Amino acid sequence: MTKQILSAENIQLNASFNNKEEAIRGTGQILVDKGYVEPAYIEKMLEREELTSTFMGNFVAIPHGTEDAKQEVLTSGLSIVQVPGGVDFGNGNLAKVLIGIAGKDGEHLEILSQIAIVCSEEENIEKIVEAKSAEEILSLFDEVV
């Protein structure tokens, strides 16, 4: 049986971070803890951020590993971290929703396109930021999982 890409256990509410590195590590740690990736994947997420920011606008950042991080991915998965106070992703970009992605066998592109659909609606971002339960967030991502 394949693992669920996103479940309530992969969602963290009311997080706060001092900086984007801490935020990326926190987002990646969920993927490690839930068995989607090897611990080395987190370093690849930080490398990706050095190459190009994963801040997407609309208060959303989508940290993910570099191209060569594939061998660290055990199975496709997502983590979602709600940061109501926001975390600075540089250049004044404030991220309040962090979505960590690990894609196996090219699945990350499909997952990314589904996430983009959800996150393109400003009202969905507001719902994620204001959610009081993981289930509220999960319901917005029904199409992805």
Residue, then its C-alpha position, 0 to 999 in steps of 0.5 A: m500500500t502506498k503512503q498517503i501524500l498528505s494526512a493530518e499528521n503532516i500538518q503543523l498549526n501555529a508554528s513560528f520560526n526565527n528565519k527561513e532556514e529554521a522554517i525550511r528545516g521544520t518543514g523538511q523535518i515533518l517529511v523525515d519524521k513521517g518517513y517520506v524522505e531521508p534526513a539528508y533531504i533537508e540539506k538539499m532543501l536548503e541548497r535549493e533555497e540558495l539557488t533560487s527562492t522557493f517563495m511563490g508570492n501570496f504568503v506561500a513558500i514551497p521548499h523542496g529539494t534540488e534535482d539531485a535530491k531524488q535518491e533521498v526521497l522514499t515516497s511522495g509526500l507533503s508537509i504543510v506548516q501554518v505560520p500565522g506571524g509569518v517568516d521572512f523569506g528575504n526581500g521583504n517576502l513574508a511566508k505564512v504557509l510553507i508547503g514541503i514537497a518530496g516527489k518520487d519518480g517525477e510526481h513532484l511536478e503533478i503535485l506542484s501543479q495541484i498545489a498551485i491551483v489551491c494556492s492561486e486563490e487568495e481566499n484559500i491562503e487565508k483559510i489555511v492561515e486562519a485554520k484551527s485544525a489540520e482537517e480544515i487545511l486537509s479539506l482544501f487539498d482534497e484534489v492533491v491527495 
